[in-house]
Amino acid sequence: MLASHTVEDLFQRLEASGLLLRLSTDVTPTAFRCATVTRAELDQLRRIPDIVRHGRVRHIGTGTVELDGATVSARPGTLYIDCTADGLEPRPAVPTFSGSRITLQALIPCQQVFSAAFAAHVEAAYEDDAQKNRMCAASPHPNTTLDWLRSYAHVDDLLLRWSADSGLREWTDASRLTKHSTGSLSDEQRTALSENLHAEKTKLQELLAHEDLTVTAN
């Protein structure tokens, strides 16, 4: 990430490292909705040769399938399955803790189970709502590729807050629900991690600011 010069360059590096994958290497995705896949599953998906890319399906009739950008022939006897529903609809982030109300929402994007468990721990371990909300700042579910980058910057910010609290370090280190553990690090390693997170967050902000400026100019 620190070596990237543009958002496009960053995504290419992320793909080369295996952190992000795409179905077709000749198509640049515009959406990101928390999909996960193994290498073996991706290999199986890539065996499908007949891919129609003309936007969303508007209507399926007895003889044709109408899409946003084209109409193609329907295949009699074929079962059509709609897999386009947005199960993680982006919603505005609100304070997680507000008096007697707790709003369950993603803290670490795309990790709802960990987010709920972490919020439960913070509710039990801390008294002040302001402190609890600082540790449980919500992140709306990503919808676009740039949303994914913004959510990554959010994670960096949360990890910096969590790593400064010994109680949270101990809890995340014992949690099987997340890879974001810093409790087992030495003081020297934690300092190095903190410096790297600060640098990573700054770099992401620079890349996103440049991307927003480019979009505005165009």
Summary of the structure (lengths in Angstrom):
residues: 218
radius of gyration: 21.1
end to end distance: 25.4
largest distance: 66.9
contacts: 523
relative contact order: 0.12
helix: 45%
strand: 8%
